[in-house]
């Protein structure tokens, strides 16, 4: 089955309903599985989770004025000794071709409610997203820190010659993830520390696509 990764973040960070909350955006993306199924992923924000209850996922269609909460979408915090992974995943099997909007609702233990950026996903009749990113972007890897693998995503608004390379703290290149011409769209690559022979530590990944250059940091923990 062909899976298409779609990553579209819009609006502003979190919007607090009761009072200002210390929250972060983190990763938030969708995988279109078919014209009737979308897989939504979002990352837990470990350092800001110590005083909150959990996450819920909400959704609305382009023709609907308000968001609805999706049953079964609750995602609890991940703090020691809880064994939950860094990423929350929900499969929405009640969609159909068109434009859909998703947002993550966070509830703190004191009752504060905040929302993440709105994620827009367009589904064509074949299940292929027909929209393109509006700008070049390199996204934060997820999970981060990671062991043994992580995912790196980037957006191309047009076809470009892309180089995505990995460097250690002293600037030595330790691996090439991508090198070649790629079409417009959002691209995701799985990076394995063992495959690249990496040890625990801080690394930097840098993309070059035409005139666009951006670098981000990631941490491998063993």
C-alpha positions as semicolon CSV with decimal commas, in nm:
position;residue;x (nm);y (nm);z (nm)
1;X;0,000;0,000;0,000
2;X;0,140;0,340;-0,096
3;X;0,169;0,579;0,195
4;X;0,201;0,952;0,138
5;X;0,344;1,171;0,411
6;X;0,184;1,513;0,448
7;X;0,315;1,779;0,682
8;X;0,136;2,116;0,693
9;X;0,153;2,340;0,999
10;X;-0,053;2,659;1,001
11;X;-0,179;2,934;1,228
12;X;0,030;3,013;1,541
13;X;0,172;2,790;1,818
14;X;-0,059;2,690;2,104
15;X;-0,370;2,895;2,182
16;X;-0,454;2,900;2,552
17;X;-0,821;2,910;2,653
18;X;-0,790;2,984;3,024
19;X;-0,443;3,126;3,086
20;X;-0,100;3,129;2,928
21;X;0,059;2,784;2,925
22;X;0,419;2,679;2,879
23;X;0,372;2,467;2,567
24;X;0,566;2,381;2,254
25;X;0,458;2,285;1,903
26;X;0,676;1,977;1,837
27;X;0,608;1,746;1,538
28;X;0,259;1,716;1,393
29;X;0,196;1,543;1,060
30;X;-0,037;1,313;0,869
31;X;0,002;1,001;0,656
32;X;-0,274;0,949;0,397
33;X;-0,336;0,574;0,384
34;X;-0,634;0,577;0,146
35;X;-0,924;0,807;0,045
36;X;-1,098;0,702;0,369
37;X;-0,812;0,667;0,620
38;X;-0,563;0,918;0,763
39;X;-0,296;0,842;1,021
40;X;-0,219;1,143;1,246
41;X;0,110;1,164;1,438
42;X;0,216;1,412;1,702
43;X;0,505;1,418;1,950
44;X;0,485;1,439;2,324
45;X;0,679;1,732;2,468
46;X;0,857;1,565;2,757
47;X;0,992;1,868;2,942
48;X;0,654;2,045;2,959
49;X;0,445;1,738;3,039
50;X;0,505;1,711;3,412
51;X;0,190;1,896;3,514
52;X;-0,059;1,785;3,252
53;X;-0,325;1,517;3,206
54;X;-0,299;1,422;2,839
55;X;-0,380;1,494;2,473
56;X;-0,697;1,459;2,265
57;X;-0,722;1,492;1,886
58;X;-0,991;1,710;1,726
59;X;-1,104;1,734;1,363
60;X;-1,327;1,929;1,129
61;X;-1,407;1,923;0,759
62;X;-1,369;2,231;0,539
63;X;-1,750;2,264;0,540
64;X;-1,787;2,232;0,917
65;X;-1,762;2,540;1,143
66;X;-1,637;2,370;1,461
67;X;-1,395;2,097;1,564
68;X;-1,517;1,768;1,711
69;X;-1,321;1,547;1,948
70;X;-1,231;1,208;1,802
71;X;-1,328;0,910;2,018
72;X;-1,034;0,694;2,121
73;X;-0,777;0,963;2,048
74;X;-0,662;1,018;2,409
75;X;-0,284;1,006;2,447
76;X;-0,141;1,002;2,804
77;X;0,182;1,168;2,917
78;X;0,505;0,976;2,887
79;X;0,703;1,016;3,207
80;X;0,914;0,762;3,393
81;X;0,827;0,489;3,464
82;X;0,559;0,499;3,190
83;X;0,671;0,296;2,887
84;X;0,489;0,504;2,624
85;X;0,685;0,606;2,310
86;X;0,757;0,970;2,232
87;X;0,502;0,980;1,949
88;X;0,122;0,964;1,966
89;X;-0,060;0,804;1,670
90;X;-0,430;0,801;1,579
91;X;-0,590;0,645;1,269
92;X;-0,898;0,832;1,147
93;X;-1,116;0,596;0,941
94;X;-1,417;0,827;0,907
95;X;-1,284;1,065;0,641
96;X;-1,355;1,098;0,268
97;X;-1,196;1,298;-0,020
98;X;-1,174;1,667;0,058
99;X;-0,993;1,901;0,296
100;X;-0,964;1,815;0,666
101;X;-0,826;2,009;0,960
102;X;-0,682;1,853;1,277
103;X;-0,562;1,999;1,604
104;X;-0,428;1,850;1,929
105;X;-0,595;1,955;2,254
106;X;-0,377;1,948;2,563
107;X;-0,533;1,937;2,911
108;X;-0,330;2,026;3,219
109;X;-0,403;1,893;3,567
110;X;-0,528;2,239;3,670
111;X;-0,787;2,239;3,392
112;X;-0,598;2,462;3,146
113;X;-0,674;2,375;2,783
114;X;-0,439;2,463;2,497
115;X;-0,437;2,378;2,128
116;X;-0,153;2,304;1,888
117;X;-0,120;2,447;1,538
118;X;-0,390;2,340;1,295
119;X;-0,288;2,065;1,052
120;X;-0,448;2,080;0,705
121;X;-0,474;1,761;0,499
122;X;-0,623;1,737;0,149
123;X;-0,730;1,394;0,022
124;X;-0,779;1,337;-0,350
125;X;-1,003;1,067;-0,491
126;X;-0,705;0,830;-0,510
127;X;-0,587;0,904;-0,158
128;X;-0,293;1,109;-0,287
129;X;-0,253;1,454;-0,141
130;X;-0,272;1,700;-0,430
131;X;-0,139;2,003;-0,246
132;X;0,225;2,111;-0,234
133;X;0,428;2,278;0,041
134;X;0,432;2,656;0,011
135;X;0,799;2,695;0,107
136;X;1,122;2,510;0,169
137;X;1,151;2,378;0,525
138;X;1,358;2,132;0,727
139;X;1,162;1,988;1,019
140;X;1,283;1,874;1,359
141;X;1,355;1,503;1,362
142;X;1,120;1,277;1,558
143;X;1,163;1,121;1,798
144;X;1,438;1,333;1,950
145;X;1,639;1,218;2,143
146;X;1,628;0,884;1,961
147;X;1,751;0,526;1,980
148;X;1,800;0,348;1,749
149;X;1,615;0,529;1,467
150;X;1,462;0,869;1,395
151;X;1,275;1,036;1,107
152;X;1,382;1,350;0,922
153;X;1,128;1,537;0,707
154;X;1,163;1,833;0,474
155;X;0,936;2,029;0,238
156;X;1,010;2,114;-0,125
157;X;0,769;2,356;-0,298
158;X;0,930;2,263;-0,630
159;X;1,167;2,002;-0,767
160;X;1,523;2,057;-0,646
161;X;1,868;1,903;-0,623
162;X;1,881;1,804;-0,257
163;X;2,171;1,723;-0,028
164;X;2,095;1,614;0,328
165;X;2,406;1,537;0,533
166;X;2,487;1,452;0,892
167;X;2,771;1,607;1,096
168;X;2,919;1,552;1,442
169;X;2,996;1,823;1,699
170;X;3,334;1,910;1,549
171;X;3,195;1,951;1,199
172;X;3,301;1,620;1,048
173;X;3,058;1,468;0,801
174;X;2,946;1,129;0,930
175;X;2,679;1,036;0,678
176;X;2,482;1,133;0,367
177;X;2,107;1,079;0,392
178;X;1,999;1,221;0,056
179;X;2,187;1,332;-0,254
180;X;1,996;1,384;-0,576
181;X;1,705;1,545;-0,758
182;X;1,371;1,517;-0,577
183;X;1,019;1,623;-0,681
184;X;0,806;1,879;-0,499
185;X;0,637;1,756;-0,184
186;X;0,715;1,650;0,172
187;X;0,984;1,384;0,202
188;X;1,067;1,173;0,507
189;X;1,373;0,955;0,563
190;X;1,443;0,710;0,844
191;X;1,790;0,749;0,994
192;X;1,946;0,469;1,198
193;X;2,234;0,532;1,435
194;X;2,362;0,174;1,408
195;X;2,352;0,173;1,029
196;X;2,565;0,489;1,020
197;X;2,794;0,366;1,297
198;X;2,704;0,653;1,529
199;X;2,777;0,665;1,900
200;X;2,579;0,852;2,166
201;X;2,601;1,226;2,130
202;X;2,482;1,542;1,956
203;X;2,467;1,556;1,578
204;X;2,360;1,814;1,319
205;X;2,174;1,747;0,995
206;X;2,190;2,004;0,716
207;X;1,986;2,033;0,400
208;X;2,085;2,216;0,084
209;X;1,819;2,254;-0,187
210;X;1,900;2,520;-0,444
211;X;1,957;2,840;-0,246
212;X;1,783;2,700;0,062
213;X;2,013;2,583;0,343
214;X;1,907;2,491;0,697
215;X;2,061;2,300;0,986
216;X;1,900;2,130;1,287
217;X;2,031;1,942;1,590
218;X;1,946;1,590;1,705
219;X;2,058;1,369;1,994
220;X;2,135;0,998;1,989
221;X;2,105;0,820;2,325
222;X;2,220;0,462;2,369
